[in-house]
Amino acid sequence: MLEQRKMTNPITEIEKMNARLRSRNQALEKMADDLEWLIGEPPGRWLWTGTQRDLAELVHRVWMQRRLYDDRALPYTQRQLARRAFSAVGREMPRWLTRIICDTEQRYDADLSLTARYERWADEDNIIHHFLIPNRQ
């Protein structure tokens, strides 16, 4: 007996893919805006309540977009962004940053990624404040 395959409307599938792409791009844009704000803050003003992996992923996703520039109008390197981001939250930049970033790419569940969380919270302002508290020192 031949199995009948459920036919899907290709237009509907394309619309779903486009909606997913728009959602992801919106999340990436908010991530870049949040990191730009964070690295502009005085060092140690905030404490990071998320994981080290979350902050490293934020840095990596924004670096890949090449949206942030240094004083010489050159795109920040990933290490420069990481150094500034970790400093802004009173943490030392991890020595093995690339290993941490590689681990974020190897997650078993993509819904755990920072990007997926930004997509879920897309209608919120200041998403980064899910991961920050003021440093009271």
DSSP file (Angstrom, degrees, kcal/mol; ACC not computed):
  #  RESIDUE AA STRUCTURE BP1 BP2  ACC     N-H-->O    O-->H-N    N-H-->O    O-->H-N    TCO  KAPPA ALPHA  PHI   PSI    X-CA   Y-CA   Z-CA
    1    1 A M              0   0    0      0, 0.0     2,-0.3     0, 0.0     0, 0.0   0.000 360.0 360.0 360.0 128.4    0.0    0.0    0.0
    2    2 A L        -     0   0    0      1,-0.1     2,-0.4     0, 0.0     0, 0.0  -0.563 360.0-124.6 -79.6 137.4    1.5    3.4   -1.0
    3    3 A E        -     0   0    0     -2,-0.3     2,-0.5     1,-0.0    -1,-0.1  -0.643  21.0-131.3 -81.2 133.7    1.7    6.0    1.7
    4    4 A Q        -     0   0    0     -2,-0.4     2,-0.4     3,-0.0    -1,-0.0  -0.726  18.2-141.1 -87.4 132.0    0.0    9.3    0.8
    5    5 A R        -     0   0    0     -2,-0.5     2,-0.5     1,-0.0    -1,-0.0  -0.733  17.4-117.7 -93.6 139.8    2.1   12.3    1.4
    6    6 A K        -     0   0    0     -2,-0.4     2,-0.4     1,-0.0    -1,-0.0  -0.639  29.8-140.0 -75.5 122.8    0.5   15.4    2.8
    7    7 A M        -     0   0    0     -2,-0.5     2,-0.4     2,-0.0    -1,-0.0  -0.691  15.5-159.0 -86.3 132.8    0.9   18.2    0.2
    8    8 A T        -     0   0    0     -2,-0.4     3,-0.0     3,-0.0     0, 0.0  -0.839  26.6-106.8-110.4 151.4    1.7   21.6    1.5
    9    9 A N     >  -     0   0    0     -2,-0.4     4,-2.1     1,-0.2     3,-0.2  -0.644  22.7-149.2 -75.6 117.7    1.1   24.8   -0.3
   10   10 A P  H  > S+     0   0    0      0, 0.0     4,-2.2     0, 0.0     5,-0.2   0.838  97.1  56.0 -60.3 -31.5    4.5   26.1   -1.4
   11   11 A I  H  > S+     0   0    0      2,-0.2     4,-2.4     1,-0.2     5,-0.2   0.921 107.1  49.1 -65.5 -42.6    3.3   29.7   -1.1
   12   12 A T  H  > S+     0   0    0     -3,-0.2     4,-2.3     1,-0.2    -1,-0.2   0.906 110.9  50.1 -62.5 -42.0    2.4   29.1    2.5
   13   13 A E  H  X S+     0   0    0     -4,-2.1     4,-2.3     2,-0.2    -1,-0.2   0.894 110.6  49.2 -64.4 -40.4    5.8   27.5    3.2
   14   14 A I  H  X S+     0   0    0     -4,-2.2     4,-2.6     2,-0.2    -2,-0.2   0.904 110.0  51.5 -66.0 -40.8    7.6   30.5    1.6
   15   15 A E  H  X S+     0   0    0     -4,-2.4     4,-2.4     2,-0.2    -2,-0.2   0.905 110.1  49.4 -62.1 -41.2    5.6   32.9    3.7
   16   16 A K  H  X S+     0   0    0     -4,-2.3     4,-2.3     2,-0.2    -2,-0.2   0.911 111.3  49.1 -63.5 -42.4    6.5   31.0    6.8
   17   17 A M  H  X S+     0   0    0     -4,-2.3     4,-2.3     1,-0.2    -2,-0.2   0.904 111.6  48.9 -64.2 -40.9   10.2   31.0    5.9
   18   18 A N  H  X S+     0   0    0     -4,-2.6     4,-2.5     2,-0.2    -2,-0.2   0.892 110.7  50.3 -65.9 -39.3   10.0   34.8    5.2
   19   19 A A  H  X S+     0   0    0     -4,-2.4     4,-2.3     2,-0.2    -2,-0.2   0.907 111.1  49.4 -64.3 -41.0    8.3   35.4    8.5
   20   20 A R  H  X S+     0   0    0     -4,-2.3     4,-2.4     2,-0.2    -2,-0.2   0.898 111.0  49.8 -63.7 -41.2   11.0   33.4   10.3
   21   21 A L  H  X S+     0   0    0     -4,-2.3     4,-2.6     2,-0.2    -2,-0.2   0.909 110.6  49.3 -65.2 -42.5   13.7   35.3    8.5
   22   22 A R  H  X S+     0   0    0     -4,-2.5     4,-2.3     2,-0.2    -2,-0.2   0.915 111.4  50.2 -62.1 -42.4   12.1   38.7    9.4
   23   23 A S  H  X S+     0   0    0     -4,-2.3     4,-2.1     2,-0.2    -2,-0.2   0.920 112.2  46.7 -62.1 -44.7   11.9   37.5   13.1
   24   24 A R  H  X S+     0   0    0     -4,-2.4     4,-2.7     2,-0.2    -2,-0.2   0.917 112.3  49.8 -64.8 -43.6   15.5   36.5   13.2
   25   25 A N  H  X S+     0   0    0     -4,-2.6     4,-2.1     1,-0.2    -1,-0.2   0.883 109.9  51.2 -63.8 -37.8   16.7   39.7   11.5
   26   26 A Q  H  X S+     0   0    0     -4,-2.3     4,-2.2     2,-0.2    -1,-0.2   0.910 110.7  49.1 -64.3 -41.8   14.7   41.7   14.0
   27   27 A A  H  X S+     0   0    0     -4,-2.1     4,-2.4     1,-0.2    -2,-0.2   0.928 111.1  49.3 -62.6 -45.1   16.3   39.8   16.9
   28   28 A L  H  X S+     0   0    0     -4,-2.7     4,-2.1     1,-0.2    -1,-0.2   0.872 110.0  51.6 -63.5 -36.6   19.8   40.3   15.5
   29   29 A E  H  X S+     0   0    0     -4,-2.1     4,-2.4     2,-0.2    -1,-0.2   0.917 110.7  47.5 -65.7 -43.1   19.1   44.0   15.1
   30   30 A K  H  X S+     0   0    0     -4,-2.2     4,-2.7     1,-0.2    -2,-0.2   0.878 109.5  54.2 -65.7 -36.6   18.0   44.3   18.7
   31   31 A M  H  X S+     0   0    0     -4,-2.4     4,-2.5     2,-0.2     5,-0.2   0.924 109.5  47.5 -62.1 -43.3   21.0   42.3   19.8
   32   32 A A  H  X S+     0   0    0     -4,-2.1     4,-2.5     2,-0.2    -2,-0.2   0.916 112.2  49.3 -64.6 -43.1   23.3   44.8   18.0
   33   33 A D  H  X S+     0   0    0     -4,-2.4     4,-2.1     1,-0.2    -2,-0.2   0.915 112.6  48.2 -61.3 -42.7   21.4   47.8   19.5
   34   34 A D  H  X S+     0   0    0     -4,-2.7     4,-2.7     2,-0.2    -2,-0.2   0.907 112.6  46.8 -66.4 -42.0   21.7   46.3   23.0
   35   35 A L  H  X S+     0   0    0     -4,-2.5     4,-2.8     2,-0.2     5,-0.2   0.902 110.2  53.6 -68.2 -38.5   25.4   45.5   22.7
   36   36 A E  H  X S+     0   0    0     -4,-2.5     4,-0.7    -5,-0.2    -1,-0.2   0.918 112.2  45.5 -60.0 -42.5   26.1   49.0   21.3
   37   37 A W  H >< S+     0   0    0     -4,-2.1     3,-0.7    -5,-0.2     4,-0.4   0.937 112.8  51.2 -63.7 -46.4   24.3   50.4   24.4
   38   38 A L  H >< S+     0   0    0     -4,-2.7     3,-1.5     1,-0.3    -2,-0.2   0.911 107.9  49.4 -61.7 -45.2   26.1   48.1   26.8
   39   39 A I  H 3< S+     0   0    0     -4,-2.8    -1,-0.3     1,-0.3    -2,-0.2   0.667 106.0  59.6 -72.8 -12.4   29.7   48.8   25.5
   40   40 A G  T << S+     0   0    0     -4,-0.7    -1,-0.3    -3,-0.7    -2,-0.2   0.548  88.5  95.0 -85.8  -8.6   28.9   52.5   25.8
   41   41 A E  S <  S-     0   0    0     -3,-1.5     3,-0.1    -4,-0.4     5,-0.0  -0.487  91.6 -92.7 -80.6 152.2   28.2   52.2   29.5
   42   42 A P    >   -     0   0    0      0, 0.0     3,-1.8     0, 0.0     4,-0.3  -0.370  55.6 -90.0 -61.9 142.3   30.9   52.8   32.1
   43   43 A P  T 3  S+     0   0    0      0, 0.0    45,-0.3     0, 0.0    46,-0.1  -0.260 109.0  10.6 -55.6 134.5   32.9   49.7   33.1
   44   44 A G  T 3  S+     0   0    0     43,-1.4    45,-0.1     2,-0.1    44,-0.1   0.474  87.8 119.2  79.1   2.4   31.4   47.8   36.0
   45   45 A R  S <  S+     0   0    0     -3,-1.8    90,-2.8    43,-0.3     2,-0.3   0.825  76.0  39.6 -69.0 -29.7   28.1   49.8   36.1
   46   46 A W  E    S-A  134   0A   0     42,-1.5     2,-0.4    -4,-0.3    -2,-0.1  -0.839  72.2-140.0-119.8 154.9   26.1   46.7   35.4
   47   47 A L  E     -A  133   0A   0     86,-3.1    86,-1.8    -2,-0.3     2,-0.5  -0.961  21.8-130.2-112.4 134.0   26.3   43.1   36.6
   48   48 A W  E     +A  132   0A   0     41,-0.7    84,-0.2    -2,-0.4     4,-0.0  -0.720  23.5 179.9 -84.4 122.5   25.6   40.3   34.1
   49   49 A T        +     0   0    0     82,-3.6    83,-0.2    -2,-0.5    -1,-0.1   0.533  59.7  80.8-100.5  -9.2   23.0   37.8   35.5
   50   50 A G  S    S-     0   0    0     81,-0.8     2,-0.1     1,-0.2    -2,-0.0  -0.118  94.4 -77.1 -80.5-172.4   23.0   35.6   32.4
   51   51 A T     >  -     0   0    0      1,-0.1     4,-1.8    -2,-0.0     5,-0.2  -0.456  32.4-116.2 -85.0 160.8   25.6   33.0   31.6
   52   52 A Q  H  > S+     0   0    0      1,-0.2     4,-2.4     2,-0.2     5,-0.2   0.873 119.4  57.4 -58.5 -37.4   29.1   33.7   30.3
   53   53 A R  H  > S+     0   0    0      1,-0.2     4,-2.5     2,-0.2    -1,-0.2   0.877 102.4  53.9 -63.0 -39.0   28.0   31.8   27.2
   54   54 A D  H  > S+     0   0    0      2,-0.2     4,-2.4     1,-0.2    -1,-0.2   0.932 110.7  45.2 -61.7 -46.1   25.0   34.2   26.7
   55   55 A L  H  X S+     0   0    0     -4,-1.8     4,-2.3     1,-0.2    -2,-0.2   0.900 113.0  50.4 -66.9 -39.9   27.3   37.2   26.7
   56   56 A A  H  X S+     0   0    0     -4,-2.4     4,-2.5     2,-0.2    -1,-0.2   0.897 110.8  49.9 -63.6 -39.7   29.8   35.5   24.4
   57   57 A E  H  X S+     0   0    0     -4,-2.5     4,-2.9     2,-0.2     5,-0.3   0.907 108.6  52.5 -65.4 -41.1   27.0   34.6   22.0
   58   58 A L  H  X S+     0   0    0     -4,-2.4     4,-2.1     1,-0.2     5,-0.2   0.945 111.7  46.4 -57.9 -48.7   25.7   38.2   22.0
   59   59 A V  H  X S+     0   0    0     -4,-2.3     4,-2.8     1,-0.2    -2,-0.2   0.928 113.8  48.4 -59.0 -47.0   29.2   39.4   21.1
   60   60 A H  H  X S+     0   0    0     -4,-2.5     4,-2.3     1,-0.2    -2,-0.2   0.926 110.9  48.7 -63.7 -46.7   29.6   36.9   18.4
   61   61 A R  H  X S+     0   0    0     -4,-2.9     4,-0.8     1,-0.2    -1,-0.2   0.905 115.5  44.7 -61.6 -41.1   26.2   37.5   16.7
   62   62 A V  H >X>S+     0   0    0     -4,-2.1     3,-0.8    -5,-0.3     4,-0.8   0.918 110.9  53.2 -70.9 -42.2   26.8   41.2   16.7
   63   63 A W  H ><5S+     0   0    0     -4,-2.8     3,-1.1     1,-0.3    -2,-0.2   0.897 104.1  57.2 -57.8 -40.6   30.4   40.9   15.5
   64   64 A M  H 3<5S+     0   0    0     -4,-2.3    -1,-0.3     1,-0.3    -2,-0.2   0.772 102.2  56.0 -63.6 -24.8   29.2   38.8   12.6
   65   65 A Q  H <<5S-     0   0    0     -3,-0.8    -1,-0.3    -4,-0.8    -2,-0.2   0.700  95.0-144.7 -79.3 -19.2   26.9   41.6   11.5
   66   66 A R  T <<5 +     0   0    0     -3,-1.1    -3,-0.1    -4,-0.8    -2,-0.1   0.903  57.1 131.1  54.3  44.5   29.8   44.1   11.3
   67   67 A R      < +     0   0    0     -5,-0.8     2,-0.4     9,-0.0    -4,-0.1   0.657  47.0  72.5 -99.6 -19.1   27.5   46.8   12.5
   68   68 A L        -     0   0    0     -6,-0.3     8,-2.1     8,-0.1     2,-0.3  -0.841  62.7-165.8-107.6 136.7   29.6   48.4   15.2
   69   69 A Y  B     -B   75   0B   0     -2,-0.4    -2,-0.0     6,-0.3     2,-0.0  -0.879  12.6-131.4-123.5 149.6   32.7   50.5   14.5
   70   70 A D    >   -     0   0    0      4,-3.1     3,-1.8    -2,-0.3    -1,-0.1  -0.102  47.7 -79.2 -84.7-171.6   35.6   51.8   16.6
   71   71 A D  T 3  S+     0   0    0      1,-0.3    -1,-0.1     2,-0.1    -2,-0.0   0.708 130.9  55.3 -65.1 -20.9   37.0   55.3   16.7
   72   72 A R  T 3  S-     0   0    0      2,-0.2    -1,-0.3     3,-0.0    -2,-0.0   0.271 119.3-109.0 -95.4  11.7   38.8   54.8   13.4
   73   73 A A  S <  S+     0   0    0     -3,-1.8    -2,-0.1     1,-0.3    -4,-0.0   0.779  78.4 131.2  65.0  29.3   35.6   53.8   11.6
   74   74 A L        -     0   0    0      1,-0.0    -4,-3.1     3,-0.0    -1,-0.3  -0.864  67.8 -98.9-106.8 145.7   36.7   50.2   11.4
   75   75 A P  B     -B   69   0B   0      0, 0.0    -6,-0.3     0, 0.0   -12,-0.0  -0.369  45.9-106.0 -60.5 139.5   34.5   47.3   12.4
   76   76 A Y        -     0   0    0     -8,-2.1     2,-0.1     1,-0.1    -8,-0.1  -0.332  31.0-121.7 -60.2 145.7   35.3   46.1   15.9
   77   77 A T     >  -     0   0    0      1,-0.1     4,-2.3    -3,-0.1     5,-0.2  -0.479  27.6-109.1 -78.0 164.3   37.1   42.8   16.1
   78   78 A Q  H  > S+     0   0    0      1,-0.2     4,-2.6     2,-0.2     5,-0.2   0.898 120.6  51.1 -62.4 -39.4   35.4   40.1   18.0
   79   79 A R  H  > S+     0   0    0      2,-0.2     4,-3.0     1,-0.2    -1,-0.2   0.890 108.3  51.7 -66.7 -38.7   37.9   40.3   20.8
   80   80 A Q  H  > S+     0   0    0      2,-0.2     4,-2.3     1,-0.2     5,-0.2   0.942 112.4  45.6 -62.5 -46.5   37.5   44.1   21.0
   81   81 A L  H  X S+     0   0    0     -4,-2.3     4,-2.8     1,-0.2     5,-0.2   0.930 114.6  48.3 -61.0 -44.9   33.8   43.8   21.4
   82   82 A A  H  X S+     0   0    0     -4,-2.6     4,-3.0     1,-0.2     5,-0.3   0.929 109.9  51.5 -62.9 -45.5   34.1   41.0   23.9
   83   83 A R  H  X S+     0   0    0     -4,-3.0     4,-1.9     1,-0.2    -1,-0.2   0.923 114.7  43.1 -57.7 -45.2   36.7   42.9   26.0
   84   84 A R  H  X S+     0   0    0     -4,-2.3     4,-2.1    -5,-0.2    -1,-0.2   0.898 115.5  48.3 -69.3 -40.7   34.4   46.0   26.1
   85   85 A A  H  X S+     0   0    0     -4,-2.8     4,-1.0     2,-0.2    -2,-0.2   0.943 114.1  44.7 -66.8 -47.4   31.2   43.9   26.8
   86   86 A F  H  <>S+     0   0    0     -4,-3.0     5,-3.1     1,-0.2     3,-0.4   0.882 113.8  51.4 -65.4 -36.8   32.7   41.9   29.6
   87   87 A S  H ><5S+     0   0    0     -4,-1.9     3,-1.8    -5,-0.3   -43,-1.4   0.893 103.2  59.2 -64.5 -39.7   34.3   45.0   31.1
   88   88 A A  H 3<5S+     0   0    0     -4,-2.1   -42,-1.5   -45,-0.3   -43,-0.3   0.781 110.3  42.6 -61.5 -27.0   31.0   46.8   31.0
   89   89 A V  T 3<5S-     0   0    0     -4,-1.0   -41,-0.7    -3,-0.4    -1,-0.3   0.174 120.3-106.1-107.3  17.5   29.5   44.1   33.3
   90   90 A G  T < 5S+     0   0    0     -3,-1.8     2,-0.3     1,-0.2    -3,-0.2   0.769  79.2 123.3  70.4  27.3   32.5   43.9   35.6
   91   91 A R      < -     0   0    0     -5,-3.1     2,-0.3    -6,-0.2    -1,-0.2  -0.876  63.2-116.2-119.4 153.5   33.8   40.6   34.3
   92   92 A E        -     0   0    0     -2,-0.3     3,-0.1    -3,-0.1    -9,-0.0  -0.668  40.2-105.4 -82.4 140.6   37.1   39.5   32.8
   93   93 A M        -     0   0    0     -2,-0.3    -1,-0.1     1,-0.1   -10,-0.1  -0.466  43.0-105.9 -65.9 133.5   36.9   38.4   29.3
   94   94 A P    >   -     0   0    0      0, 0.0     3,-0.8     0, 0.0    -1,-0.1  -0.296  17.7-135.0 -62.0 143.3   37.3   34.6   29.1
   95   95 A R  T 3  S+     0   0    0      1,-0.3     2,-0.5     2,-0.1     3,-0.2   0.863 103.1  45.9 -66.1 -36.2   40.6   33.4   27.9
   96   96 A W  T 3>  +     0   0    0      1,-0.2     4,-1.9     2,-0.1     3,-0.5  -0.423  67.8 150.2-107.3  55.9   39.0   30.8   25.5
   97   97 A L  H <> S+     0   0    0     -3,-0.8     4,-2.5    -2,-0.5     5,-0.2   0.893  71.3  53.3 -54.9 -45.2   36.3   33.0   24.0
   98   98 A T  H  > S+     0   0    0     -3,-0.2     4,-2.3     1,-0.2    -1,-0.2   0.845 106.5  53.1 -64.6 -32.1   36.3   31.1   20.7
   99   99 A R  H  > S+     0   0    0     -3,-0.5     4,-2.2     2,-0.2    -1,-0.2   0.915 109.3  48.8 -67.2 -42.1   35.8   27.8   22.5
  100  100 A I  H  X S+     0   0    0     -4,-1.9     4,-1.7     2,-0.2    -2,-0.2   0.923 112.1  48.8 -62.5 -44.1   32.8   29.2   24.3
  101  101 A I  H  X S+     0   0    0     -4,-2.5     4,-1.4     1,-0.2    -2,-0.2   0.901 108.9  52.9 -63.8 -41.0   31.4   30.6   21.0
  102  102 A C  H  X S+     0   0    0     -4,-2.3     4,-0.8     1,-0.2     3,-0.3   0.899 106.2  54.4 -60.2 -40.3   31.9   27.2   19.4
  103  103 A D  H >< S+     0   0    0     -4,-2.2     3,-0.7     1,-0.2    -1,-0.2   0.864 103.4  55.5 -62.4 -35.8   30.0   25.6   22.2
  104  104 A T  H >< S+     0   0    0     -4,-1.7     3,-0.9     1,-0.2    -1,-0.2   0.843 105.7  52.4 -66.1 -30.5   27.0   27.9   21.5
  105  105 A E  H 3< S+     0   0    0     -4,-1.4    -1,-0.2    -3,-0.3    -2,-0.2   0.679 106.0  55.7 -76.3 -17.0   27.0   26.7   17.9
  106  106 A Q  T << S+     0   0    0     -4,-0.8    -1,-0.2    -3,-0.7    -2,-0.2   0.184  74.7 140.8-102.7  16.2   26.8   23.1   19.1
  107  107 A R    <   -     0   0    0     -3,-0.9     3,-0.2     1,-0.1    -3,-0.1  -0.269  49.3-144.2 -60.1 143.4   23.7   23.3   21.3
  108  108 A Y  S    S+     0   0    0      1,-0.2     2,-0.6     2,-0.0    -1,-0.1   0.821  92.8  44.3 -74.6 -32.1   21.4   20.4   21.1
  109  109 A D    >   -     0   0    0      1,-0.1     3,-1.9     2,-0.0    -1,-0.2  -0.932  66.5-163.9-120.7 108.5   18.4   22.7   21.5
  110  110 A A  G >  S+     0   0    0     -2,-0.6     3,-1.5     1,-0.3     6,-0.4   0.723  85.8  73.5 -64.2 -20.8   18.4   25.9   19.4
  111  111 A D  G 3  S+     0   0    0      1,-0.3    -1,-0.3     5,-0.1    -3,-0.0   0.658  88.2  62.9 -68.1 -13.3   15.6   27.3   21.6
  112  112 A L  G <  S+     0   0    0     -3,-1.9    -1,-0.3     4,-0.1    -2,-0.2   0.603  81.7 107.7 -83.1 -11.8   18.3   27.8   24.3
  113  113 A S  S <> S-     0   0    0     -3,-1.5     4,-1.8    -4,-0.2     5,-0.1  -0.252  78.5-124.4 -68.4 154.3   20.2   30.2   22.2
  114  114 A L  H  > S+     0   0    0      1,-0.2     4,-2.6     2,-0.2     5,-0.2   0.872 112.6  57.6 -63.7 -37.1   20.3   33.9   23.0
  115  115 A T  H  > S+     0   0    0      1,-0.2     4,-2.1     2,-0.2    -1,-0.2   0.919 105.3  49.7 -60.6 -44.1   19.1   34.6   19.5
  116  116 A A  H  > S+     0   0    0     -6,-0.4     4,-2.1     2,-0.2    -1,-0.2   0.886 110.7  50.2 -63.4 -38.5   16.0   32.4   20.0
  117  117 A R  H  X S+     0   0    0     -4,-1.8     4,-2.1     2,-0.2    -2,-0.2   0.909 108.5  51.8 -67.1 -40.4   15.2   34.2   23.3
  118  118 A Y  H  < S+     0   0    0     -4,-2.6    -2,-0.2     1,-0.2    -1,-0.2   0.888 108.8  52.1 -61.1 -37.8   15.6   37.6   21.6
  119  119 A E  H >< S+     0   0    0     -4,-2.1     3,-1.2     1,-0.2    -2,-0.2   0.916 109.7  48.5 -63.4 -42.7   13.1   36.3   18.9
  120  120 A R  H 3< S+     0   0    0     -4,-2.1     3,-0.3     1,-0.3    -2,-0.2   0.848 117.2  41.8 -66.3 -33.3   10.6   35.3   21.6
  121  121 A W  T >< S+     0   0    0     -4,-2.1     3,-2.6     1,-0.2    -1,-0.3   0.152  77.9 124.7 -97.7  18.8   11.0   38.7   23.4
  122  122 A A  T <   +     0   0    0     -3,-1.2    -1,-0.2     1,-0.3    -2,-0.1   0.746  68.1  56.7 -55.4 -29.5   10.9   40.7   20.2
  123  123 A D  T 3  S+     0   0    0     -3,-0.3    -1,-0.3    -4,-0.2     2,-0.2   0.508  92.7  91.0 -83.8  -1.4    8.0   42.9   21.2
  124  124 A E  S <  S-     0   0    0     -3,-2.6     3,-0.3     1,-0.0     2,-0.3  -0.627  71.0-133.3 -91.8 150.7    9.9   44.1   24.3
  125  125 A D  S    S+     0   0    0     -2,-0.2     4,-0.1     1,-0.2    -2,-0.1  -0.713  86.3  18.2 -92.3 153.6   12.1   47.1   24.7
  126  126 A N    >   +     0   0    0     -2,-0.3     3,-1.7     1,-0.1    -1,-0.2   0.914  67.3 173.2  54.8  51.7   15.4   46.8   26.4
  127  127 A I  G >  S+     0   0    0     -3,-0.3     3,-2.4     1,-0.3     4,-0.2   0.837  70.4  70.3 -57.6 -33.8   15.7   43.0   26.2
  128  128 A I  G >  S+     0   0    0      1,-0.3     3,-2.2     2,-0.2    -1,-0.3   0.756  81.2  74.1 -59.3 -23.2   19.2   43.1   27.5
  129  129 A H  G <  S+     0   0    0     -3,-1.7     3,-0.3     1,-0.3    -1,-0.3   0.574  78.4  74.2 -71.4  -5.9   17.8   44.1   30.9
  130  130 A H  G <  S+     0   0    0     -3,-2.4    -1,-0.3     1,-0.2    -2,-0.2   0.721 107.0  36.3 -67.0 -20.5   16.7   40.5   31.3
  131  131 A F  S <  S+     0   0    0     -3,-2.2   -82,-3.6    -4,-0.2   -81,-0.8   0.322 109.7  73.2-116.1   4.6   20.4   39.8   31.9
  132  132 A L  E     +A   48   0A   0     -3,-0.3   -84,-0.2   -84,-0.2   -86,-0.0  -0.925  43.2 178.2-127.6 146.7   21.5   42.9   33.8
  133  133 A I  E     -A   47   0A   0    -86,-1.8   -86,-3.1    -2,-0.4     2,-0.1  -0.978  43.5 -96.1-134.7 150.9   21.2   44.4   37.3
  134  134 A P  E     -A   46   0A   0      0, 0.0     2,-0.7     0, 0.0   -88,-0.3  -0.378  35.3-120.8 -64.4 141.7   22.8   47.6   38.5
  135  135 A N        -     0   0    0    -90,-2.8   -45,-0.0     1,-0.1   -89,-0.0  -0.765  23.5-165.8 -83.8 116.9   26.1   47.2   40.3
  136  136 A R              0   0    0     -2,-0.7    -1,-0.1     1,-0.2   -91,-0.1   0.329 360.0 360.0 -88.8   7.7   25.5   48.8   43.7
  137  137 A Q              0   0    0    -92,-0.1    -1,-0.2     0, 0.0   -92,-0.0   0.500 360.0 360.0 -74.5 360.0   29.1   49.0   44.7
